[in-house]
Amino acid sequence: MMDNTIKTIGLSGTCYWCTEAIFLSLHGVTKVEQGWLSSVGEHDWFSEGIIVTYMPEVISLKNLISIHLHTHSSTNIHSMRDKYRSAVYAMEPYQMTEIKHNLALLQDEFDTPLITRAYTFNQFKLSDESIQNYYYSDPKRPYCKNIITPKLKNLLDSHAHLMNKNKLSIEHNKTILLS
């Protein structure tokens, strides 16, 4: 019998417009909300990020984390890390162990140490509705063409089997593949 469970996870590491487009392009992802996430304790400040709603029987948490790590500078400490914290947020206490385990496993895919950390989710502030679905509402915007489209091209090269081609309409496929 198929498990119809829907789960959520929080991700941050780069501009939420990029992250939103990447995760909206995947099989098994049913919703992506962009905004600002916070954790608890000493990590309670807000960082740009997304909440991903997904079907674990279609796409695993490990695959989601892998894509996240490979689509932002997950090994690079830079001056914007407060705004773009490299993180995976556990929405449920049981997720913390699985997130940490997957980060440790995926470290082997990188030459330098990952800076991405597992955090307990605390709060989410949704960004303005006018910029939700930023890429797919107008992929011809300069930021979309110059920043997001190259990331989607790389994702097609590395994780094509996880991408939902139906979410990439014919027009979006032309934009991604021809620009």
DAPE-V698154 format. One line per field, one symbol per residue. psi: psi as a letter, one per 20 degrees, with the letter a starting at -180 (. if undefined). A space follows every 10 residues. Layout:
psi->???
//
This chain:
psi->ppokpprqqq pqhaphgggg gghijqpipi qppqcpqqbr cikjqqqpaq ppproiigpq hggggggghi jrmijoprij hghmpoqppp hqhhhgghgg ghgggihijq hrpqipqpqp pfqpoprphi jqlggihnii qgggghgggh hhghghhhkh iiqnhhhnrg ghgggghi.
//
